[in-house]
């Protein structure tokens, strides 16, 4: 492919535009080929009336689902209520389920901020306006996690309305600002080599259920909720199915020794208890073990696309490998064993 320019800036710009266009076309193809639920499909609908804090899930059919009249209202060419309705209908049409009540609560908080700033959905195409919402959240004392969650929900509503086809020109610029790194980022330090050595020496002396949970996080990079939420029926084909972060379950291979011990039976303690036990051994948070898994995988030579798949991460740069085709269990096994070897388990 010729970029028809010798200017580096222009070349990078054209490559970026090409990748954006490829991503847009891929999304359109995915939406066009996605399973559409017919009008008589049974769905679960949330009562999202937030005035009295009630939350009731009822079963209904797609053809009678309508947005709650108490939802967001704003006059203009495209109202916030319209954005909510369109995004909601698209989700029900594709997934046969409504958003959760917490999603609507988060969206309402974000839209309340936007209304105070006199911002409409069309105004979100400006990075300056998007940043104004982030700064308003920070000024109100919201934590970094809250800002990320609330702004992410607002972004998903706008994106859903755009992808629905009713508002194809609706664009938001939240991806152009670094709102996830503002207002004091949390730091998850991974264990130092000395701390890792202490942890590995201490593990055999721990109660079996604590040892298994921590070992599982070490050798799979699993989040603590996924590790402590594992059940015997999640074991399969020399590995296990873990719960993703807001995503479907994903399969990861396990070392033979660990898989055999888990097959003998187990019952993990609560996530909070495992946090306490780990902190008593070394001053590291559980998510630090996930960072450690990334470092060990890099040192062991695990390809980036394979490591992203093993950790349930998205990787747009490798969409072909991540989205299309299957990941054979044997390929994942061959890659994950590199972390086991880096840890030095016998």
C-alpha positions as CSV (number, residue, x, y, z in Angstrom):
1,X,0.0,0.0,0.0
2,X,1.4,3.4,-1.0
3,X,0.6,6.3,1.3
4,X,1.6,8.7,-1.5
5,X,3.5,11.0,0.8
6,X,6.9,11.4,2.3
7,X,5.7,13.5,5.2
8,X,5.7,11.4,8.4
9,X,2.8,13.3,9.9
10,X,0.6,12.9,6.9
11,X,1.5,9.2,6.7
12,X,0.5,8.6,10.3
13,X,-2.7,10.6,9.8
14,X,-3.7,8.5,6.7
15,X,-2.9,5.3,8.5
16,X,-5.0,6.4,11.4
17,X,-7.9,7.3,9.1
18,X,-7.6,4.0,7.3
19,X,-7.7,2.0,10.6
20,X,-10.7,4.0,11.8
21,X,-12.5,3.3,8.5
22,X,-11.7,-0.4,8.8
23,X,-13.0,-0.5,12.4
24,X,-16.2,1.2,11.3
25,X,-16.8,-1.2,8.5
26,X,-16.1,-4.2,10.7
27,X,-18.6,-2.9,13.3
28,X,-21.2,-2.5,10.6
29,X,-20.6,-6.1,9.4
30,X,-20.8,-7.4,12.9
31,X,-24.1,-5.6,13.5
32,X,-25.5,-6.7,10.2
33,X,-24.7,-10.3,10.9
34,X,-25.7,-10.3,14.6
35,X,-28.6,-12.4,15.7
36,X,-31.9,-10.4,15.6
37,X,-34.6,-11.3,18.1
38,X,-38.1,-11.4,16.7
39,X,-40.9,-9.3,18.0
40,X,-42.4,-12.0,20.2
41,X,-39.1,-12.7,22.0
42,X,-39.5,-12.9,25.8
43,X,-37.1,-10.4,27.5
44,X,-36.4,-9.2,31.0
45,X,-37.2,-5.5,31.5
46,X,-36.1,-3.4,34.5
47,X,-38.3,-0.8,36.1
48,X,-35.9,2.1,36.0
49,X,-38.0,4.6,37.8
50,X,-35.3,6.2,39.9
51,X,-37.5,8.6,41.9
52,X,-38.3,6.1,44.7
53,X,-35.3,3.8,44.3
54,X,-37.5,0.8,43.3
55,X,-36.0,-1.9,41.0
56,X,-38.4,-4.6,39.7
57,X,-37.5,-7.0,36.9
58,X,-40.5,-8.2,34.9
59,X,-40.8,-10.5,31.9
60,X,-42.3,-9.0,28.8
61,X,-42.1,-9.3,25.0
62,X,-40.0,-7.2,22.7
63,X,-43.0,-5.7,20.8
64,X,-44.4,-4.0,24.0
65,X,-41.1,-2.8,25.5
66,X,-41.2,1.0,25.8
67,X,-38.9,3.4,27.6
68,X,-39.9,4.6,31.0
69,X,-41.6,8.0,30.8
70,X,-39.6,9.1,33.8
71,X,-36.3,8.7,32.0
72,X,-34.2,11.6,30.8
73,X,-35.9,14.4,29.0
74,X,-34.3,17.2,27.1
75,X,-35.7,19.4,24.3
76,X,-33.7,19.7,21.1
77,X,-33.0,17.9,17.8
78,X,-31.8,14.8,19.7
79,X,-32.8,14.6,23.3
80,X,-31.1,12.6,26.0
81,X,-34.3,10.6,26.4
82,X,-34.2,9.7,22.7
83,X,-30.6,8.6,23.0
84,X,-31.6,6.4,26.0
85,X,-34.6,5.0,24.1
86,X,-32.6,4.1,20.9
87,X,-29.7,2.6,22.8
88,X,-32.1,0.5,24.9
89,X,-34.1,-0.7,21.9
90,X,-30.9,-1.7,20.1
91,X,-29.7,-3.7,23.1
92,X,-33.0,-5.5,23.5
93,X,-33.1,-6.2,19.7
94,X,-29.7,-7.7,19.7
95,X,-29.4,-9.3,23.1
96,X,-33.0,-9.8,24.3
97,X,-32.3,-8.1,27.6
98,X,-32.4,-4.6,28.9
99,X,-29.6,-2.6,30.6
100,X,-29.3,-3.1,34.4
101,X,-30.8,-0.6,36.8
102,X,-27.3,0.5,37.9
103,X,-26.6,1.4,34.2
104,X,-29.6,3.7,34.2
105,X,-28.6,5.2,37.5
106,X,-25.1,5.9,36.2
107,X,-26.5,7.3,33.0
108,X,-28.8,9.6,34.9
109,X,-25.9,11.0,36.9
110,X,-23.9,11.7,33.8
111,X,-26.8,13.3,32.0
112,X,-27.6,15.5,35.0
113,X,-24.0,16.8,34.8
114,X,-24.5,17.4,31.0
115,X,-27.7,19.3,31.6
116,X,-26.1,21.6,34.2
117,X,-23.5,22.4,31.6
118,X,-26.2,22.9,29.0
119,X,-24.8,20.2,26.8
120,X,-26.9,18.2,24.3
121,X,-26.0,14.8,22.8
122,X,-24.7,16.6,19.6
123,X,-22.3,18.7,21.8
124,X,-20.5,15.5,22.8
125,X,-18.6,15.5,19.5
126,X,-16.3,18.1,20.9
127,X,-13.5,16.8,23.1
128,X,-13.6,20.0,25.1
129,X,-17.2,19.4,26.1
130,X,-16.5,15.8,27.0
131,X,-13.6,16.9,29.2
132,X,-15.9,19.5,30.8
133,X,-18.2,16.6,32.0
134,X,-15.1,14.7,33.4
135,X,-13.9,17.8,35.3
136,X,-17.4,18.4,36.7
137,X,-17.5,14.9,38.1
138,X,-14.0,15.5,39.6
139,X,-15.1,18.8,41.1
140,X,-18.1,17.1,42.7
141,X,-15.6,14.7,44.5
142,X,-16.2,11.6,42.4
143,X,-13.4,9.0,42.6
144,X,-11.4,8.0,39.5
145,X,-13.3,4.7,39.4
146,X,-16.7,6.5,39.5
147,X,-15.7,8.9,36.8
148,X,-14.6,6.1,34.5
149,X,-17.8,4.1,35.1
150,X,-20.2,7.1,34.7
151,X,-18.5,8.5,31.6
152,X,-18.2,5.0,30.2
153,X,-21.9,4.5,30.5
154,X,-22.7,7.8,28.9
155,X,-20.3,6.9,26.1
156,X,-22.0,3.5,25.6
157,X,-25.4,5.2,25.4
158,X,-24.2,7.6,22.7
159,X,-22.4,4.8,20.8
160,X,-25.5,2.6,21.0
161,X,-27.7,5.3,19.6
162,X,-25.2,5.9,16.7
163,X,-25.0,2.2,15.9
164,X,-28.7,1.7,15.9
165,X,-28.9,3.5,12.6
166,X,-31.4,6.1,13.7
167,X,-28.7,8.7,14.4
168,X,-25.8,7.6,12.2
169,X,-24.2,11.1,12.5
170,X,-24.2,11.1,16.3
171,X,-20.6,11.0,17.5
172,X,-18.9,11.4,20.8
173,X,-15.3,12.4,21.5
174,X,-14.8,10.6,24.8
175,X,-12.2,8.3,23.1
176,X,-10.2,11.5,22.3
177,X,-9.7,12.4,25.9
178,X,-7.8,10.4,28.6
179,X,-10.6,10.5,31.2
180,X,-9.5,7.1,32.7
181,X,-6.3,8.5,34.0
182,X,-7.6,11.7,35.7
183,X,-8.3,12.4,39.3
184,X,-5.7,10.1,41.0
185,X,-5.2,6.8,39.3
186,X,-5.1,3.7,41.4
187,X,-1.8,1.9,41.5
188,X,-1.6,-1.9,41.5
189,X,2.0,-2.7,42.3
190,X,3.1,-6.2,41.2
191,X,5.3,-8.2,43.7
192,X,9.0,-7.7,43.5
193,X,11.2,-10.7,42.9
194,X,11.9,-10.9,46.6
195,X,8.2,-10.7,47.5
196,X,7.3,-13.3,44.9
197,X,9.9,-15.6,46.4
198,X,8.4,-15.1,49.9
199,X,4.9,-15.7,48.5
200,X,5.8,-19.0,46.7
201,X,7.6,-20.3,49.9
202,X,4.7,-19.4,52.1
203,X,1.9,-20.8,49.9
204,X,2.3,-24.5,50.8
205,X,1.7,-23.7,54.5
206,X,-1.6,-21.9,53.8
207,X,-5.0,-23.6,54.2
208,X,-5.9,-25.5,51.0
209,X,-8.7,-23.2,49.9
210,X,-6.6,-20.1,50.3
211,X,-3.6,-21.7,48.6
212,X,-5.7,-22.8,45.6
213,X,-7.3,-19.4,45.1
214,X,-3.9,-17.5,45.2
215,X,-2.3,-20.1,42.9
216,X,-5.1,-19.8,40.4
217,X,-4.6,-16.1,40.2
218,X,-0.8,-16.5,39.8
219,X,-1.0,-19.0,36.9
220,X,-4.0,-17.6,35.0
221,X,-4.0,-13.9,35.8
222,X,-7.6,-14.2,36.9
223,X,-9.3,-11.4,38.6
224,X,-10.0,-12.1,42.3
225,X,-13.8,-12.3,41.8
226,X,-13.3,-14.8,39.0
227,X,-10.9,-16.9,41.0
228,X,-12.9,-17.1,44.2
229,X,-16.1,-17.6,42.2
230,X,-14.9,-20.7,40.5
231,X,-17.1,-23.8,40.8
232,X,-16.4,-27.5,40.2
233,X,-18.6,-27.6,37.1
234,X,-16.4,-24.8,35.6
235,X,-13.5,-27.3,35.2
236,X,-13.3,-28.5,31.6
237,X,-10.7,-30.0,29.2
238,X,-7.7,-29.5,31.5
239,X,-8.7,-25.9,32.2
240,X,-11.5,-23.8,33.6
241,X,-14.1,-21.2,32.6
242,X,-13.7,-17.9,34.3
243,X,-16.2,-15.0,34.6
244,X,-15.1,-12.0,32.5
245,X,-15.5,-8.4,33.5
246,X,-18.9,-7.6,32.1
247,X,-18.3,-10.2,29.3
248,X,-19.2,-13.9,28.7
249,X,-17.1,-16.5,30.4
250,X,-13.7,-17.4,28.9
251,X,-11.7,-20.6,29.0
252,X,-8.1,-20.7,30.3
253,X,-5.8,-23.8,30.6
254,X,-4.5,-24.9,34.0
255,X,-1.2,-26.7,34.9
256,X,-1.9,-30.5,35.2
257,X,-1.0,-30.5,38.9
258,X,-3.4,-27.6,39.7
259,X,-6.2,-29.1,37.5
260,X,-5.9,-32.5,39.2
261,X,-6.0,-30.9,42.7
262,X,-9.1,-28.9,41.8
263,X,-10.8,-32.0,40.5
264,X,-10.4,-33.5,44.0
265,X,-12.8,-30.9,45.2
266,X,-12.6,-27.3,46.5
267,X,-14.5,-24.5,48.1
268,X,-12.9,-21.1,47.9
269,X,-13.2,-18.5,50.6
270,X,-14.6,-15.0,50.0
271,X,-12.7,-12.5,47.9
272,X,-12.3,-10.3,51.0
273,X,-10.8,-13.1,53.0
274,X,-8.3,-14.0,50.3
275,X,-7.3,-10.3,50.1
276,X,-6.5,-10.4,53.9
277,X,-4.5,-13.6,53.6
278,X,-2.5,-12.3,50.7
279,X,-1.8,-9.0,52.5
280,X,-0.6,-11.0,55.6
281,X,2.1,-12.7,53.4
282,X,3.2,-9.7,51.2
283,X,2.0,-6.1,50.9
284,X,0.4,-6.6,47.5
285,X,-3.2,-6.3,46.4
286,X,-4.7,-9.2,44.4
287,X,-4.8,-7.2,41.2
288,X,-1.1,-6.9,41.5
289,X,-0.9,-10.7,40.7
290,X,-2.7,-9.9,37.4
291,X,0.0,-7.4,36.6
292,X,2.6,-9.9,37.5
293,X,1.0,-12.4,35.1
294,X,1.4,-9.9,32.3
295,X,5.1,-9.3,33.1
296,X,5.9,-13.0,33.3
297,X,4.1,-13.6,30.1
298,X,6.1,-10.9,28.4
299,X,9.3,-12.3,29.8
300,X,8.3,-15.8,28.7
301,X,7.7,-14.7,25.1
302,X,3.9,-15.1,25.0
303,X,2.6,-13.3,21.9
304,X,0.5,-10.2,22.6
305,X,-2.6,-11.6,21.0
306,X,-2.4,-14.8,22.9
307,X,-1.8,-13.0,26.2
308,X,-4.8,-10.7,25.6
309,X,-7.0,-13.8,25.0
310,X,-5.7,-15.5,28.1
311,X,-6.4,-12.4,30.2
312,X,-9.8,-11.6,28.7
313,X,-8.5,-8.3,27.3
314,X,-9.7,-6.6,24.1
315,X,-7.0,-5.9,21.5
316,X,-8.3,-3.8,18.6
317,X,-4.9,-4.0,16.9
318,X,-5.2,-7.7,16.5
319,X,-8.9,-7.9,15.7
320,X,-8.3,-10.6,13.1
321,X,-6.8,-12.9,15.6
322,X,-9.1,-12.0,18.5
323,X,-12.5,-11.9,16.8
324,X,-12.3,-14.2,13.8
325,X,-11.6,-17.9,14.0
326,X,-11.2,-20.0,17.1
327,X,-8.5,-20.3,19.7
328,X,-7.6,-24.0,20.0
329,X,-7.1,-25.1,23.6
330,X,-3.8,-26.7,22.7
331,X,-2.4,-23.3,21.5
332,X,-3.5,-21.6,24.7
333,X,-2.0,-24.4,26.7
334,X,1.3,-24.1,24.9
335,X,1.4,-20.4,25.7
336,X,0.2,-20.4,29.3
337,X,2.7,-23.0,30.4
338,X,5.4,-20.3,29.9
339,X,4.0,-18.4,33.0
340,X,4.1,-21.6,35.0
341,X,7.7,-22.1,34.1
342,X,8.5,-18.4,35.0
343,X,7.0,-18.9,38.4
344,X,9.2,-21.9,39.0
345,X,6.5,-24.3,40.3
346,X,7.6,-27.9,40.4
